[in-house]
Amino acid sequence: LNAEDGGDRRFVMVQLPEPIPERGAGRCHRVVATVLVGEGLLVRRMLTVQDRAAIAKGLKEGCSLRRTADRIGRSVSVVSREIRRNGGKCGYQPVTADVKAQKRRSRPKTRKIDADPVLKARVLADLKRSRTPRQIVGRLRVEACDGSLEPCKGSPSAEGAVVSHEAVYTWIYALPKGELARHGIMLRSKRTRRRPRRPVGQRTHPIVGMVSIDDRPEDVDDRRVPGHWEGDLIIGAHGTSAAATLVERTTRFVTILALPLGKNSEGLCDVLINHINTIPDVMRGSLTWDQGSEMARHAALTLATDMKVYFAHPRSPWERGTNENTNGLIREYLPKGTQITTHQPYLNAIAEELNERPRAALGWLTPREAYERLLVASTT
């Protein structure tokens, strides 16, 4: 088998049983078709009117599904589904089945929630009570299985109707702008459009020369060796302001740095260099950051401070758990949706207050006390 692809001929070798059993002869084309589809050389075809007429003829003659499938060169499962969804063996009509298939393929289609007023009222009522699509769907299925279970408070009866959570999501995203607000619904995520997703680990512009957290020394993990930091940005309203946060893993000592030039890599690198160079050498072990583009100039940072930078895996905040938890504490002072000041004394005051909180992990010492004890111990 071969096909033309940009001027180059590509060959696909398919090894079939020798000799081909009579019963398996009709299956050989499916092996070839599967390979061709995988190679991008064949597009899966839909059943035609002729195929459906052959299926009807086979049913009338009393042929087995496998024999009918061999006649039209399709899988047995395709023939079985076609018959099951169009009246069964006794009621299958080829023209009617073909018309139904065309209607099923037509777009746009009426969504299940829009087609069922009872179900739509239930979904709207549950969304208004801040329930997620998964919670809504899960409750609908339980009520459908257990007739004695009453709907939740404030939810009308769905009369046994069920729907998938994906159908609820797509229905929400297809609504006209402002429709949810008209019903008094405010989604927790505040998104009315699906967020595009990339496969884990895939980035549009990967950071050049980054060193993975997997290559970080093992003694960093147990927190016994001081001087290893975790860092991140906290972003202000509309992404127009930011501050850098650094947390020492052993003592939980936190530092908040203003970014007057914004969250670009140049401004962050200069701020970090100026701060790290004021830290005692014993506390310059390493810095662990996420894969944000603001750390694109990590090589310059390492060169100027002699502090190695390691990068956590994408979408793995638990690999920088100390910093993530500390950012949550900082958000008590700098809530999301507010502008983050560039006034460094104000940020210093927040950090000082956090560093004076006794921590159970430190034996009820404060981060400042634990940090200073390590500094004193390193000089004696």
LINWO-V93209 format. One record per backbone hydrogen bond with DSSP energy under -1.0 kcal/mol. CO is the residue of the C=O (numbers start at 0). NH is the residue of the N-H. If there is no record, write none. Layout:
BEGIN
{{CO & NH} {CO & NH}}
END
This chain:
BEGIN
{{0 & 11} {2 & 9} {4 & 7} {7 & 4} {9 & 2} {23 & 26} {26 & 30} {27 & 31} {28 & 32} {29 & 33} {30 & 34} {31 & 35} {32 & 36} {33 & 37} {34 & 38} {35 & 40} {36 & 39} {47 & 51} {48 & 52} {49 & 53} {50 & 54} {51 & 55} {52 & 56} {53 & 57} {54 & 58} {55 & 59} {56 & 60} {57 & 62} {63 & 67} {64 & 68} {65 & 69} {66 & 70} {67 & 71} {68 & 73} {74 & 78} {75 & 79} {76 & 80} {77 & 81} {78 & 82} {79 & 83} {80 & 84} {82 & 87} {92 & 96} {93 & 97} {94 & 98} {95 & 99} {96 & 100} {97 & 101} {98 & 102} {99 & 103} {100 & 104} {101 & 105} {110 & 114} {115 & 119} {116 & 120} {117 & 121} {118 & 122} {119 & 123} {120 & 124} {121 & 125} {122 & 126} {123 & 127} {125 & 130} {126 & 129} {131 & 135} {132 & 136} {133 & 137} {134 & 138} {135 & 139} {136 & 140} {137 & 141} {138 & 142} {139 & 143} {140 & 144} {141 & 145} {145 & 148} {151 & 154} {157 & 160} {163 & 167} {164 & 168} {165 & 169} {166 & 170} {167 & 171} {168 & 172} {169 & 173} {171 & 174} {175 & 178} {177 & 181} {178 & 182} {179 & 184} {180 & 183} {198 & 201} {206 & 209} {210 & 310} {211 & 214} {212 & 215} {216 & 219} {217 & 220} {219 & 222} {226 & 284} {226 & 285} {227 & 248} {228 & 287} {229 & 246} {231 & 244} {233 & 242} {235 & 238} {236 & 239} {240 & 235} {242 & 233} {243 & 256} {244 & 231} {245 & 254} {246 & 229} {247 & 251} {252 & 247} {254 & 245} {256 & 243} {258 & 261} {263 & 267} {264 & 268} {265 & 269} {266 & 270} {267 & 271} {268 & 272} {269 & 273} {270 & 274} {271 & 275} {272 & 276} {274 & 277} {275 & 278} {279 & 282} {280 & 283} {285 & 228} {286 & 309} {287 & 230} {288 & 311} {291 & 294} {292 & 295} {294 & 297} {296 & 300} {297 & 301} {298 & 302} {299 & 303} {300 & 304} {301 & 305} {307 & 286} {309 & 288} {310 & 212} {312 & 315} {315 & 318} {316 & 319} {317 & 320} {319 & 323} {320 & 324} {321 & 325} {322 & 326} {323 & 327} {324 & 328} {325 & 329} {326 & 330} {328 & 331} {329 & 332} {329 & 333} {334 & 337} {341 & 343} {342 & 346} {343 & 347} {344 & 348} {345 & 349} {346 & 350} {347 & 351} {348 & 352} {349 & 353} {350 & 354} {353 & 356} {354 & 367} {358 & 363} {359 & 362} {364 & 358} {365 & 369} {366 & 370} {367 & 371} {368 & 372} {369 & 373} {370 & 374} {371 & 375} {372 & 376} {373 & 377}}
END
